[in-house]
Amino acid sequence: MENEPAIAVVIVAVYPSDRVGLHTLLQPGVLVLDEASSGAELGAILADLRPDTVVLDTTGEEGTAVSQTLGGIASAGRAGEVGLLVLGDAPTTDLPVLAGADGLPGWGYLLRGDVDAAQAASALRSVAQGLVVLDRSLAVYMARPAPVKASEPNKIPAPVLPGETLTPREIEVLQQMAEGLANKQIGTKLGISLHTVKFHVAQILGKLNAVSRTEAVTTGARRGYVLL
C-alpha cells in the first residue's frame, strides 16, 4: 500500500555479498536500519534500534543461524517485540526451531532465490503484524503431526517429516542436485515447475535428515540413491 509506513528491519547474514543482496531485495516499502553478520552482533544493534522485524539469510549457517539470531534478539531484551523472517533452503532444521521459539510474535520462512521484492515486503508486513508466513511448498512441515505416545496423552504433537524412502521423482531431483544444478535448471531439465522442484528439494532434505543440499547429496549417495 502506498500510504502504509515503511517496515523497519535489521538484516543478518554471515557474508557481505548476501547482505548486499538483501539490501537490493528489500528496497520497496522497507527501511533497512542496520545490518549484522551474527546473532551476537545483532544483539548489540537491537540494544539501540527498534526494528519491526529481523531479516535473516542463513547461507552458510543452516542449522545454527536461526538459533543464534533468536539468541541475539533475547540478549537485547527484545523477545516478544520483534519478528523474524528467514530466507533459506534448509527448512528441516530451521522450521521446528522457529515454531517452538518463545517470545517470537511473528515469523516467516521463504525459500531463498525464489523471492522477489514485492513478496518480501508483503511477508515482512505480515510478520510485523504477528503472523506466520511460509512458502507454500513448506506447508507439509507444519501439517503432519507426530504420533503421540500412550504415556504422553496430553503432549502437543510436533511437526514431523515424511518417511525416509525417496520417490522416483525425488531420486531424479536428487541426482540433478548431485550434478550441481540449481532449482531452475532442475525444473527445466525435468520439465516441472520451479515450485514443484522446491517442494521436492524440501522433501528430500527432510527424508534424508539433511540440513543442506550438500549433505543431502552425500547421504543420498551413501544410501545408493545417486551416483557421484
N, C-alpha and C positions, 0 to 999 in steps of 0.2 A: 504494500500500500504506500502511495506516495507521501501521505501525511503522517505515517507512522514514524516514531523516533527510531534512530539507528540502534541496532543491537550492539552493545559494548562487549568486546571479547578480549581475552588474552590467549594467544596461540602458544602451543607447546609442541616442539619437535626436536629430536636429537640433532638432525643435520641442518645446517644453514640453508641448503638448497630446498629442503622441504618447508622450512619456514617462509622462504621467498614464495614458494608455490602456494602456501596458504594465504599470504598477503594478496596474491593475484586472484585467488578463488573467491575471497571474502569481500571483494570491493562493494558491490551494490547493497546498500542498506545495512552495512556492517562497519562498525568503528573499531579498529584494532588499537587497543590501548598500549599493549606491550607484548613482548614475546619471551619465551623461556626455552631452555634446552633440556630441562629436567624437572622432576617434581619438587626437588629441594629449591631450585631457583624460582619455581612458580610460587612456593610458599612465601618467599621473601617479597615477591612482587605483590601478592594479594594482601600483604600487610598494609600496603599503601593505596592500592587501587580497588575499585568496586565494579568489576565487570558483571554483566548478566550471565555470561557463560564462558567456560574454558573450551577451546577447540584443540583437540589432541590428535596429531598424526603419529601412529605407532610404528612407522617404518623403522626397521632395525631393532625394535624393542618390543615386539609382540610377546605377550605373556607377562611383561613386567611394567610397561609404561602406564597402564591403567591404574594399577595398584599404587605406583609411585606418585601419579598425579593426584589420586584421591588422598594420599598421604600429605601432599603439598597443600591441598585445599583445607584439610583438617588442621594442619600445623599452623595455618594462618587464622584459625578460628572462624573459617567461612563455611563450615559444613552446614547444610540446610539453607544456604543463601545463594550459592552459585551452581548452575547446571554444568553438565559436561557432554560435549558432542565429540565422539570418536570417529576418526576416519582410519580404517584399517582393512586387513584381509585375513585376520585370524580370529573369527568370532567364537571358535570353540573354547578358547581360553578366556576371552575378554567379556563375553556376554554374561556368564554366571557371576563374574565379579561385579559388573555394573548392576545386574538385577538384585544382588544381595547387599549392595552398598547402603550403609546407614547415612542418613543426612544428605542424600542427593535428591534435591527437589524435582529435577527433570534431567533426562539423559537421552542420548541417541547413539546409534551405531550405523554408519553408512559405509559401504564398500568403497575403498579408495580407488581412484582412477575413473569412476563412472558417475561422479557427482559434478553438476555444473553450478554456476554461481547462484542461480535462482533457487535450486534445490537446497543448497547450503544455507541460504538466507532464510528460507521457509523453515528448515529444520531447526536452525538456531532460535528463531522466534518461538517455535513450539516448545523447545527445551526450556527457554527462558520463562515460559508460562507454566512450567511444571509438568509437561507432557513427556511421554516416551516416544521416540521416533526410531523406526527400524527400516532398513532396506527390506523391501517386500520379500525378497528371496530368503531372508533370515528368520521369517516368522516361525518356521518349523522349530527353531530352537526354543521358542517360548511357548509352543503349543503342545509339546509332548511331555506329560507329567511322568516322573519316575515312579515306579511301583512303591507303595508304602508297605513296610514290613508289618507283620501282625503285631509285633511288640511295640510298634510306634504308631498306633491308630490316629493320634492327633497331630502327627507331624505333617507339615505342609509339603507336598511333593515338589522337588526341584526339577527344572528343565533338564532333559537328557537328550542325547543324540541318538540317531538311528544305530542299528547293529553294524558290525564290522564288515560284513560281506558287501563288496562293491558290485554294483550292477554293471552289465556290459558297457553301457554308455559312460558310466563313471570311470571305467578302466580306460576307455578311449580318451577321455579328457585327461586322465592322469598321465597317459603316455605322451600326450601333447605337452603337458606341463613339464615332463621329464626332458622333452626336447627343447625347452626354453621358450615356448610360445606364450605370448600374453593372451589375456581373455578374448580380446577382439580377434586375434589371429586364430585362436581355437574355434571361435564361433564361425568364422569364415571357412575354415578347413572342414569342419564337421557339418556345416550347413544348419546351424542352430543360432538362436538369438543370443545377444550378449547377456540378457538377464538369465537365460537358461544356463549359460556357461557359469555365471556367478553362483547360481543355485547348486550346480554340480560340484564346483570347487568347494563351496561351503560344506556340502555333504561329505565330500572326500576327506576334508580336514577333520571333520567330526568323527567319521568312522575309523580313521587311522589314528585318532587322538594326537593330531599334529598341530603345532602352533604356527607353522609357516609352510609355504609351498615346498621349500627345500626339504623340510622334514617329512612332508607327505610323500614326496618322490622317493626319498631314501627308505622310508618304511614300506612303501609300495613295492619297491624293488626287492627288499628283503623278503617280502611275503609272496613274491613271484607275480605280482600284478603287471609290472612293467620291466622293460629291458633298458639298461643304461648304456 
